[in-house]
């Protein structure tokens, strides 16, 4: 094909764009498994999938169905491009009428671009999901209701919906009394952000919680409510979620439940109300006066509150529920609601009081601790072993520092390397830190839960310090990853003709970088292919890795610009340890993490243990 670009007024320049042809490696693979023939059968494809793609277990019949699906989709795409609405008569599934399902070299080459089968990551959930929640990295949002910056943007349920649809499993809501002190707003407190109704946010969560994943959604509440509004929050939460809401079997747990046992459930995590301020509504009336005084001391007069949930335990078992309910004063009704509020908290949360090290105790019941990015950097420098020990049973949440008013993000590895499960990202932002987080959670079928590697779960042994993982230790290289970038396609379909350059086709190159422990930080770049919408690089890089189980690979497409900053042409990221070897179709995403319809790279990944 050729393209004309306007240069000076009435003058045009023609650029010829050559069609991509199979690389030599693809030709060699085809010749090997087709045994020198002109076509590859389903049985021969099965051998290729087993030996080169390292995906054993497929039968010949399954490979035949895969071939039929691909050939049918390719034929449909061709017909769409040519605006053909009539069916091709007399053809079999591969569109060549030869009476059997097989691949020619060209069809085999195009099949490798078929990311429904040849994507770099498995689309299935394949990690063990029966371990406690503390054994997983969890896809976590920060201030999930904000549409933009942290100071003046609107609060809305829309970012919550978008986050859930992209696989986020932890939604953060800051809850405050509304202006009349009679209802609950979700708002970034003490800023100029415009509030959104708590009720709206909960409905959005209910309707979208399990669109992208069946695994549990955790709502972290930053609670700034009075007791009467805590009671209202309990009532509204129970009313909206119903049976979806998980109630822990006991207040204090020695171990968190597993993601598998919590499938289809919604959990609450927040700081429990102080127990010594609560009065059980089923106790004798002599406690009522004291409860009234406590309620009055809080300030606002009580609003209508929920009836006590039957699931709330009672110290006076012999008193029927109806009689106890009749005995309630308004103050006791509030306390009943607050007890209900406390009862629905599965993950008890808190922030460090005093020295952070003192909050990292591993004794007693499990809990969640929140640290800012600055606090965890200081803590990891001084007592990283304590962080690792804490996160083996407990949950650590890391959130952006307050000065990130533009909703930028920090490097998530500062938390992951020490086992922090909830590394909270501003999902409305963008940049490499967010790309890393999105890449991490493309693993394990996009479930939002990624099993931590066993090296983060090794117990500290006072007699053998070598048993404890240390992210700062210079471990020896244990694996070599070979990354070969053959070519790319799809930009001409997803971008306008003059998006990159006004007077010529784009000049693409690819950047590959590694992010993991401090010694796994390789950076590589291909040559620039000038004036071509269908660039071919055929370049290979060898990347040594010391801790591959904690490494991510970031792949960026850039368009070279001699006089300005290079243009963005797509990116993707995923965990090195999750990559399937072989020829892979690698789809690219925009700066926000939305997948392009057509842009993809043809690559090959190979691994060698050292």
C-alpha positions as CSV (number, residue, x, y, z in Angstrom):
1,X,0.0,0.0,0.0
2,X,1.0,3.6,-0.4
3,X,0.2,6.9,1.4
4,X,0.3,10.5,0.3
5,X,1.4,13.2,2.7
6,X,1.0,16.9,2.0
7,X,4.3,18.7,2.2
8,X,4.2,22.3,0.8
9,X,0.8,23.6,-0.3
10,X,0.1,21.8,-3.5
11,X,2.9,19.2,-3.3
12,X,2.5,15.7,-2.0
13,X,5.0,13.0,-1.1
14,X,4.1,9.3,-1.6
15,X,5.3,6.7,0.9
16,X,5.1,3.0,0.0
17,X,4.2,0.8,3.0
18,X,5.3,-2.8,2.4
19,X,3.3,-5.7,3.9
20,X,4.9,-7.6,6.7
21,X,6.2,-11.1,5.8
22,X,7.0,-14.0,8.2
23,X,10.3,-13.6,10.0
24,X,13.0,-16.2,9.5
25,X,12.3,-17.7,12.9
26,X,8.6,-18.2,12.0
27,X,9.5,-19.7,8.6
28,X,11.9,-22.1,10.4
29,X,9.3,-23.1,13.0
30,X,6.7,-23.7,10.2
31,X,9.1,-25.8,8.2
32,X,10.1,-27.9,11.2
33,X,6.6,-28.7,12.4
34,X,5.0,-28.9,9.0
35,X,7.8,-31.5,8.2
36,X,8.8,-29.6,5.0
37,X,5.2,-29.5,3.7
38,X,3.3,-26.5,2.4
39,X,0.6,-26.7,5.1
40,X,0.5,-27.4,8.9
41,X,-2.2,-29.8,10.2
42,X,-3.9,-29.7,13.6
43,X,-1.7,-32.6,14.8
44,X,1.4,-30.7,13.7
45,X,0.1,-27.5,15.4
46,X,-0.3,-29.5,18.6
47,X,3.4,-30.4,18.5
48,X,4.3,-26.7,17.9
49,X,2.1,-25.6,20.8
50,X,3.6,-28.2,23.1
51,X,7.3,-27.8,22.1
52,X,7.7,-24.1,21.3
53,X,4.8,-22.4,23.1
54,X,5.2,-24.6,26.2
55,X,1.5,-25.2,26.5
56,X,1.2,-29.0,26.8
57,X,-2.1,-30.9,27.2
58,X,-4.0,-29.8,24.0
59,X,-5.5,-32.6,22.0
60,X,-5.6,-32.7,18.2
61,X,-9.3,-32.0,18.2
62,X,-8.8,-28.9,20.4
63,X,-6.1,-27.6,18.1
64,X,-8.5,-28.1,15.1
65,X,-11.1,-26.0,16.8
66,X,-8.5,-23.3,17.6
67,X,-7.6,-23.3,13.9
68,X,-11.2,-23.1,12.8
69,X,-11.9,-20.2,15.2
70,X,-8.8,-18.3,14.0
71,X,-9.5,-18.8,10.3
72,X,-13.1,-17.9,10.7
73,X,-12.2,-14.7,12.5
74,X,-9.6,-13.8,9.9
75,X,-12.1,-14.4,7.1
76,X,-14.6,-12.2,8.9
77,X,-12.1,-9.4,9.3
78,X,-11.2,-9.6,5.6
79,X,-14.8,-9.4,4.6
80,X,-15.4,-6.4,6.9
81,X,-12.4,-4.6,5.5
82,X,-13.6,-5.1,2.0
83,X,-17.2,-4.3,2.9
84,X,-18.4,-7.7,1.8
85,X,-21.7,-8.8,3.2
86,X,-22.1,-12.0,1.3
87,X,-20.8,-15.3,2.5
88,X,-18.1,-17.2,0.7
89,X,-19.8,-20.2,-0.9
90,X,-18.3,-23.7,-0.9
91,X,-15.4,-22.8,1.4
92,X,-14.4,-24.8,4.5
93,X,-13.3,-23.2,7.8
94,X,-10.0,-22.1,6.4
95,X,-11.5,-20.3,3.4
96,X,-9.5,-22.2,0.8
97,X,-11.9,-25.0,0.0
98,X,-9.3,-27.7,0.4
99,X,-11.6,-29.9,2.5
100,X,-9.3,-29.9,5.6
101,X,-8.4,-27.6,8.4
102,X,-4.7,-26.6,8.0
103,X,-2.5,-23.6,8.0
104,X,-0.4,-22.2,5.1
105,X,2.8,-20.4,6.1
106,X,1.0,-17.0,5.8
107,X,-1.9,-18.2,7.9
108,X,0.4,-19.7,10.5
109,X,2.2,-16.3,10.7
110,X,-1.0,-14.4,11.2
111,X,-2.1,-17.0,13.8
112,X,0.9,-16.0,15.9
113,X,-0.7,-12.5,16.1
114,X,-3.9,-14.1,17.4
115,X,-3.7,-12.9,21.0
116,X,-6.8,-14.8,22.1
117,X,-4.6,-17.9,22.0
118,X,-1.0,-16.5,21.9
119,X,-1.1,-13.8,24.5
120,X,1.9,-13.6,26.8
121,X,-0.1,-14.4,29.9
122,X,-2.6,-17.1,30.7
123,X,-6.2,-15.8,30.8
124,X,-7.1,-18.3,33.5
125,X,-6.9,-18.0,37.3
126,X,-4.2,-20.5,38.1
127,X,-2.8,-19.5,41.5
128,X,-3.7,-21.3,44.7
129,X,-6.6,-19.2,46.0
130,X,-7.1,-21.1,49.2
131,X,-4.5,-19.3,51.3
132,X,-5.3,-16.4,53.7
133,X,-5.8,-12.9,52.2
134,X,-2.5,-11.8,53.6
135,X,-0.7,-14.2,51.1
136,X,-1.8,-12.1,48.1
137,X,-1.0,-8.8,46.4
138,X,-4.4,-7.2,45.9
139,X,-5.3,-4.6,43.2
140,X,-6.0,-1.5,45.3
141,X,-7.3,2.0,44.6
142,X,-6.7,5.2,46.5
143,X,-9.4,7.8,47.0
144,X,-11.4,5.7,44.4
145,X,-14.2,8.3,44.1
146,X,-12.1,11.2,42.8
147,X,-12.3,12.1,39.1
148,X,-9.1,14.2,39.0
149,X,-6.8,15.9,41.4
150,X,-6.8,15.6,45.2
151,X,-7.8,19.2,45.9
152,X,-10.6,20.5,43.6
153,X,-11.9,17.7,41.4
154,X,-15.4,16.2,41.6
155,X,-16.3,13.1,43.6
156,X,-18.3,10.6,41.7
157,X,-19.3,7.0,41.5
158,X,-18.0,6.9,37.9
159,X,-14.3,6.3,38.8
160,X,-15.4,3.5,41.1
161,X,-17.3,1.8,38.3
162,X,-14.3,2.2,36.0
163,X,-11.9,0.9,38.6
164,X,-14.0,-2.2,39.3
165,X,-14.4,-2.9,35.6
166,X,-10.6,-2.8,35.2
167,X,-10.1,-5.4,38.0
168,X,-9.5,-3.2,41.1
169,X,-10.6,-5.2,44.2
170,X,-10.0,-2.6,47.0
171,X,-12.1,0.5,46.8
172,X,-11.4,3.4,49.3
173,X,-14.2,5.7,50.4
174,X,-13.7,8.7,52.7
175,X,-17.0,9.1,54.6
176,X,-18.0,12.4,56.3
177,X,-21.2,13.9,57.6
178,X,-23.0,16.0,55.0
179,X,-23.6,19.7,55.5
180,X,-26.8,19.1,57.6
181,X,-25.1,16.3,59.6
182,X,-28.1,14.0,58.8
183,X,-26.6,11.9,56.0
184,X,-23.3,10.6,54.7
185,X,-21.1,12.1,52.0
186,X,-18.1,10.6,50.2
187,X,-15.6,13.4,49.9
188,X,-11.9,14.2,50.2
189,X,-12.2,16.0,53.5
190,X,-11.0,19.6,54.1
191,X,-10.5,20.2,50.4
192,X,-12.5,21.9,47.6
193,X,-13.7,18.5,46.1
194,X,-17.4,18.3,45.5
195,X,-19.1,15.4,47.4
196,X,-21.0,12.4,46.2
197,X,-23.6,10.4,48.1
198,X,-22.4,7.4,50.1
199,X,-25.5,5.6,48.9
200,X,-24.7,6.2,45.2
201,X,-21.2,4.8,45.8
202,X,-22.4,1.6,47.4
203,X,-25.0,1.0,44.7
204,X,-22.2,1.5,42.1
205,X,-20.0,-1.1,43.9
206,X,-22.9,-3.6,44.2
207,X,-23.7,-3.3,40.5
208,X,-20.1,-3.6,39.3
209,X,-18.3,-5.6,42.0
210,X,-18.0,-8.8,40.1
211,X,-18.0,-7.7,36.4
212,X,-14.3,-8.4,35.9
213,X,-13.6,-10.9,38.7
214,X,-15.5,-13.2,41.1
215,X,-13.0,-12.6,43.9
216,X,-13.9,-10.5,46.9
217,X,-14.2,-6.7,46.8
218,X,-12.8,-4.9,49.9
219,X,-14.1,-1.5,50.8
220,X,-11.7,0.5,53.0
221,X,-13.5,3.2,54.8
222,X,-11.8,6.3,56.1
223,X,-14.4,7.0,58.8
224,X,-15.0,10.6,60.0
225,X,-18.6,9.9,61.2
226,X,-20.4,10.5,64.4
227,X,-21.9,7.5,66.1
228,X,-25.4,8.1,64.8
229,X,-24.1,8.3,61.3
230,X,-22.0,5.1,61.8
231,X,-25.3,3.5,62.7
232,X,-26.8,4.9,59.5
233,X,-23.8,3.7,57.5
234,X,-24.4,0.1,58.9
235,X,-28.1,0.3,57.9
236,X,-27.4,1.6,54.4
237,X,-24.6,-0.9,53.8
238,X,-26.7,-3.8,54.9
239,X,-29.7,-2.7,52.9
240,X,-27.8,-2.3,49.7
241,X,-25.5,-5.3,49.8
242,X,-27.7,-7.8,51.5
243,X,-26.3,-11.3,51.3
244,X,-23.2,-10.0,49.4
245,X,-21.9,-8.4,52.6
246,X,-19.6,-10.7,54.5
247,X,-19.8,-10.8,58.3
248,X,-16.8,-12.3,60.0
249,X,-17.7,-15.2,62.3
250,X,-15.9,-13.5,65.2
251,X,-14.5,-10.0,66.0
252,X,-10.9,-11.1,66.3
253,X,-9.3,-13.5,63.9
254,X,-6.0,-15.4,64.1
255,X,-6.0,-15.7,60.3
256,X,-7.8,-14.0,57.4
257,X,-10.2,-16.1,55.2
258,X,-9.1,-17.0,51.7
259,X,-10.1,-15.3,48.4
260,X,-11.7,-18.6,47.3
261,X,-13.9,-18.8,50.4
262,X,-15.0,-15.2,49.8
263,X,-15.9,-15.3,46.1
264,X,-18.8,-13.1,45.4
265,X,-18.6,-11.3,48.7
266,X,-18.0,-7.7,49.8
267,X,-15.8,-7.0,52.8
268,X,-15.5,-3.9,55.0
269,X,-12.2,-2.7,56.4
270,X,-11.9,0.2,58.7
271,X,-10.9,1.2,62.2
272,X,-13.5,-0.3,64.6
273,X,-15.4,2.1,66.9
274,X,-13.9,2.0,70.5
275,X,-15.4,-0.9,72.3
276,X,-15.5,0.8,75.7
277,X,-17.8,3.5,74.3
278,X,-20.5,1.0,73.1
279,X,-23.4,-0.3,75.1
280,X,-25.2,-3.5,74.1
281,X,-28.9,-2.5,73.4
282,X,-30.0,-5.7,75.0
283,X,-28.5,-4.9,78.4
284,X,-30.6,-3.8,81.2
285,X,-32.2,-0.3,81.2
286,X,-29.9,0.9,83.9
287,X,-27.3,1.5,81.2
288,X,-29.5,3.7,79.2
289,X,-28.8,7.0,81.0
290,X,-25.1,6.6,80.6
291,X,-25.5,5.8,76.9
292,X,-27.6,8.9,76.4
293,X,-24.8,11.0,78.0
294,X,-22.2,9.5,75.7
295,X,-24.4,10.1,72.7
296,X,-25.0,13.7,73.7
297,X,-21.2,14.3,74.2
298,X,-20.7,13.4,70.6
299,X,-22.6,16.5,69.5
300,X,-25.4,15.9,66.9
301,X,-28.8,14.6,67.9
302,X,-29.5,11.0,66.8
303,X,-31.0,10.4,63.3
304,X,-33.2,7.5,62.5
305,X,-31.2,4.3,62.9
306,X,-31.4,0.7,61.9
307,X,-33.1,-2.0,63.9
308,X,-30.5,-4.3,65.4
309,X,-29.4,-7.0,63.1
310,X,-30.4,-10.6,64.1
311,X,-26.7,-11.4,63.5
312,X,-25.6,-9.2,66.4
313,X,-24.8,-11.2,69.5
314,X,-26.6,-10.5,72.7
315,X,-25.4,-10.8,76.3
316,X,-29.0,-11.3,77.4
317,X,-29.9,-14.4,75.5
318,X,-33.1,-15.1,77.4
319,X,-34.8,-11.8,76.5
320,X,-36.8,-12.1,73.3
321,X,-35.7,-9.8,70.4
322,X,-39.1,-7.9,70.3
323,X,-39.0,-7.1,74.0
324,X,-35.5,-5.8,73.8
325,X,-36.4,-3.7,70.8
326,X,-39.2,-2.1,72.8
327,X,-36.9,-1.3,75.6
328,X,-34.5,0.7,73.4
329,X,-34.1,4.4,74.0
330,X,-32.9,6.6,71.0
331,X,-29.4,6.4,72.5
332,X,-29.5,2.7,72.7
333,X,-30.7,2.5,69.2
334,X,-27.6,4.4,68.1
335,X,-25.4,2.1,70.1
336,X,-27.1,-0.9,68.5
337,X,-26.3,0.5,65.1
338,X,-22.7,1.2,66.0
339,X,-22.4,-2.4,67.3
340,X,-23.8,-3.5,63.9
341,X,-21.2,-1.2,62.2
342,X,-18.4,-2.8,64.2
343,X,-19.8,-6.3,63.6
344,X,-19.6,-6.0,59.8
345,X,-15.8,-5.0,59.8
346,X,-13.8,-8.0,58.6
347,X,-10.4,-6.4,58.4
348,X,-9.7,-4.2,61.4
349,X,-7.5,-1.3,60.4
350,X,-5.3,1.3,62.0
351,X,-2.4,3.7,61.6
352,X,0.7,3.6,63.6
353,X,0.7,5.3,67.0
354,X,4.1,6.4,68.0
355,X,7.0,4.6,66.4
356,X,6.1,2.5,63.3
357,X,8.2,-0.4,64.5
358,X,5.9,-0.8,67.6
359,X,2.9,-1.3,65.2
360,X,4.6,-4.2,63.4
361,X,4.0,-6.7,66.2
362,X,3.1,-10.1,64.8
363,X,1.5,-11.3,68.0
364,X,-2.3,-11.6,68.6
365,X,-5.1,-11.2,66.1
366,X,-4.6,-10.2,62.5
367,X,-5.1,-6.6,61.3
368,X,-4.5,-4.0,58.6
369,X,-1.9,-1.3,59.0
370,X,-1.7,1.8,56.8
371,X,1.6,3.5,56.0
372,X,2.4,6.4,53.6
373,X,4.9,5.9,50.9
374,X,7.4,7.9,52.9
375,X,6.8,5.9,56.1
376,X,7.4,2.6,54.4
377,X,10.6,3.9,52.7
378,X,11.9,4.9,56.2
379,X,10.7,1.7,57.7
380,X,12.2,-0.6,55.0
381,X,15.6,1.2,55.5
382,X,15.6,0.6,59.2
383,X,13.7,-2.6,59.9
384,X,12.7,-4.3,56.7
385,X,12.7,-7.7,58.4
386,X,9.9,-6.6,60.7
387,X,7.9,-5.4,57.6
388,X,8.3,-8.8,56.0
389,X,7.3,-10.7,59.1
390,X,4.3,-8.4,59.6
391,X,3.0,-8.9,56.1
392,X,3.1,-12.7,56.3
393,X,0.0,-12.7,58.6
394,X,-1.3,-9.2,58.5
395,X,-2.2,-6.8,55.8
396,X,-0.2,-3.7,55.0
397,X,-1.7,-0.9,53.0
398,X,0.6,1.8,51.4
399,X,-0.8,5.0,50.2
400,X,0.5,8.1,48.3
401,X,2.0,11.0,50.3
402,X,-0.3,14.0,50.7
403,X,1.8,16.2,48.4
404,X,0.7,14.2,45.3
405,X,-2.2,16.7,44.8
406,X,-2.1,16.0,41.0
407,X,-3.0,12.3,41.7
408,X,0.4,11.1,40.6
409,X,1.6,7.7,41.9
410,X,4.7,6.3,43.7
411,X,6.7,3.2,42.6
412,X,4.6,0.3,43.8
413,X,7.6,-2.0,44.3
414,X,8.5,-0.1,47.5
415,X,5.6,-1.9,49.0
416,X,5.5,-5.2,47.1
417,X,9.2,-6.0,47.9
418,X,8.2,-6.1,51.6
419,X,5.0,-8.1,51.1
420,X,2.6,-5.1,51.3
421,X,-0.7,-6.5,49.9
422,X,-2.6,-3.2,49.3
423,X,-0.4,-0.8,47.4
424,X,-2.9,2.0,46.8
425,X,-2.8,3.7,43.4
426,X,-4.6,6.8,42.1
427,X,-6.4,5.1,39.3
428,X,-7.4,8.4,37.7
429,X,-3.7,9.2,37.2
430,X,-1.3,7.7,34.7
431,X,2.4,7.2,34.2
432,X,4.9,4.3,34.7
433,X,4.0,3.7,38.3
434,X,0.4,3.0,37.4
435,X,1.5,1.0,34.4
436,X,3.5,-1.2,36.7
437,X,0.5,-1.7,39.0
438,X,-1.8,-2.5,36.1
439,X,0.8,-4.9,34.8
440,X,1.2,-6.8,38.1
441,X,-2.6,-7.5,38.1
442,X,-2.8,-8.7,34.6
443,X,-1.4,-11.9,36.2
444,X,-3.5,-14.7,37.5
445,X,-6.3,-14.2,34.9
446,X,-6.8,-10.6,35.9
447,X,-8.6,-11.7,39.1
448,X,-7.2,-8.8,41.1
449,X,-5.4,-11.3,43.5
450,X,-1.8,-12.3,42.8
451,X,-0.2,-14.9,45.1
452,X,2.9,-13.6,46.7
453,X,6.1,-15.6,45.9
454,X,7.1,-18.1,48.6
455,X,10.3,-16.1,49.3
456,X,8.2,-13.3,50.9
457,X,6.5,-15.9,53.2
458,X,9.7,-17.5,54.6
459,X,9.6,-17.2,58.4
460,X,12.4,-15.3,60.1
461,X,14.9,-17.7,61.7
462,X,17.1,-16.2,64.4
463,X,19.6,-19.0,63.9
464,X,19.7,-18.8,60.1
465,X,19.3,-15.3,58.7
466,X,19.8,-16.6,55.2
467,X,16.3,-18.0,55.3
468,X,14.9,-14.4,55.3
469,X,14.5,-12.6,52.0
470,X,16.2,-9.2,51.9
471,X,15.3,-7.0,48.8
472,X,18.6,-5.1,49.3
473,X,20.8,-8.2,49.1
474,X,22.7,-8.6,45.8
475,X,21.6,-12.1,44.8
476,X,23.3,-13.9,42.0
477,X,21.7,-14.1,38.5
478,X,19.4,-17.2,38.4
479,X,17.7,-16.7,35.1
480,X,18.3,-15.3,31.7
481,X,15.3,-14.0,29.7
482,X,15.7,-13.6,26.0
483,X,13.3,-11.1,24.5
484,X,13.0,-10.8,20.7
485,X,11.0,-8.1,19.1
486,X,10.0,-8.9,15.5
487,X,7.5,-6.3,14.4
488,X,4.4,-4.3,15.2
489,X,1.1,-3.6,13.6
490,X,-2.2,-1.8,14.2
491,X,-1.2,1.8,14.6
492,X,-2.7,2.8,11.2
493,X,-6.1,1.5,12.4
494,X,-6.1,3.1,15.9
495,X,-4.4,6.5,15.1
496,X,-5.1,9.1,12.5
497,X,-2.8,9.5,9.6
498,X,-1.2,12.6,11.0
499,X,-1.3,11.8,14.7
500,X,2.5,11.2,15.0
501,X,3.9,13.3,12.0
502,X,2.1,15.7,9.8
503,X,4.2,15.2,6.7
504,X,5.3,11.5,6.9
505,X,4.5,8.1,8.5
506,X,5.8,7.5,12.0
507,X,9.3,6.5,13.1
508,X,8.7,3.8,15.7
509,X,11.1,2.2,18.2
510,X,10.5,-0.1,21.2
511,X,11.8,0.3,24.8
512,X,12.1,-2.6,27.2
513,X,12.8,-2.1,30.9
514,X,12.7,-4.2,34.0
515,X,11.5,-3.2,37.4
516,X,12.1,-5.4,40.5
517,X,14.7,-5.6,43.2
518,X,17.4,-2.9,42.9
519,X,19.7,-5.3,40.9
520,X,17.0,-6.1,38.3
521,X,16.8,-2.9,36.3
522,X,17.7,-3.6,32.7
523,X,16.9,-1.1,29.9
524,X,17.0,-1.8,26.2
525,X,15.9,0.0,23.0
526,X,15.5,-1.1,19.4
527,X,16.6,1.0,16.4
528,X,14.2,3.5,15.0
529,X,12.3,2.4,11.8
530,X,11.7,5.5,9.8
531,X,8.5,6.4,7.9
532,X,6.7,3.1,8.4
533,X,3.3,2.2,9.9
534,X,4.4,-1.5,9.9
535,X,7.8,-1.5,11.5
536,X,10.1,-4.6,11.5
537,X,12.9,-4.7,14.0
538,X,13.9,-8.3,14.6
539,X,16.1,-7.4,17.5
540,X,16.9,-9.6,20.5
541,X,17.9,-8.7,24.1
542,X,19.3,-10.9,26.9
543,X,18.2,-9.8,30.3
544,X,19.8,-11.3,33.5
545,X,17.5,-11.6,36.5
546,X,18.4,-12.2,40.1
547,X,14.8,-12.3,41.6
548,X,12.5,-13.0,38.6
549,X,9.5,-13.7,40.8
550,X,9.3,-10.0,41.8
551,X,10.3,-8.6,38.4
552,X,8.0,-6.8,35.9
553,X,8.8,-6.1,32.2
554,X,7.6,-2.8,30.8
555,X,7.3,-2.5,27.0
556,X,6.8,0.9,25.4
557,X,6.3,1.9,21.8
558,X,7.6,5.4,21.1
559,X,7.7,7.6,17.9
560,X,11.0,9.4,17.4
561,X,10.8,13.1,17.1
562,X,14.0,15.0,16.3
563,X,12.9,18.4,17.7
564,X,10.4,17.5,20.5
565,X,9.7,14.9,23.1
566,X,9.1,11.5,21.5
567,X,5.4,10.6,21.0
568,X,3.7,7.8,22.9
569,X,2.6,4.8,20.8
570,X,1.5,2.3,23.4
571,X,2.7,0.3,26.4
572,X,2.2,-2.9,28.3
573,X,3.5,-4.4,31.4
574,X,3.4,-7.8,33.1
575,X,5.2,-10.0,35.7
576,X,8.2,-11.8,34.2
577,X,7.4,-15.0,36.1
578,X,4.0,-15.2,34.5
579,X,5.2,-14.9,30.9
580,X,4.5,-17.9,28.7
581,X,7.5,-18.8,26.5
582,X,7.3,-18.9,22.7
583,X,6.0,-16.6,20.0
584,X,3.6,-14.1,21.6
585,X,1.2,-11.5,20.4
586,X,1.6,-8.6,22.8
587,X,-1.3,-6.1,22.8
588,X,-0.5,-2.5,23.7
589,X,-2.5,-0.1,25.9
590,X,-2.9,3.6,26.0
591,X,-1.6,5.9,28.8
592,X,-4.7,5.2,31.0
593,X,-4.4,1.5,30.6
594,X,-7.1,0.9,28.0
595,X,-6.3,-1.7,25.5
596,X,-6.0,-0.6,21.9
597,X,-8.2,-2.4,19.4
598,X,-5.5,-3.3,16.9
599,X,-2.0,-2.3,18.1
600,X,0.2,-5.2,19.0
601,X,3.7,-6.5,18.8
602,X,5.0,-9.9,17.7
603,X,7.6,-11.1,20.2
604,X,9.3,-14.2,21.4
605,X,10.2,-15.0,25.0
606,X,12.7,-17.7,26.0
607,X,14.1,-18.5,29.5
608,X,17.2,-20.2,30.7
609,X,17.9,-21.0,34.3
610,X,21.5,-20.4,35.4
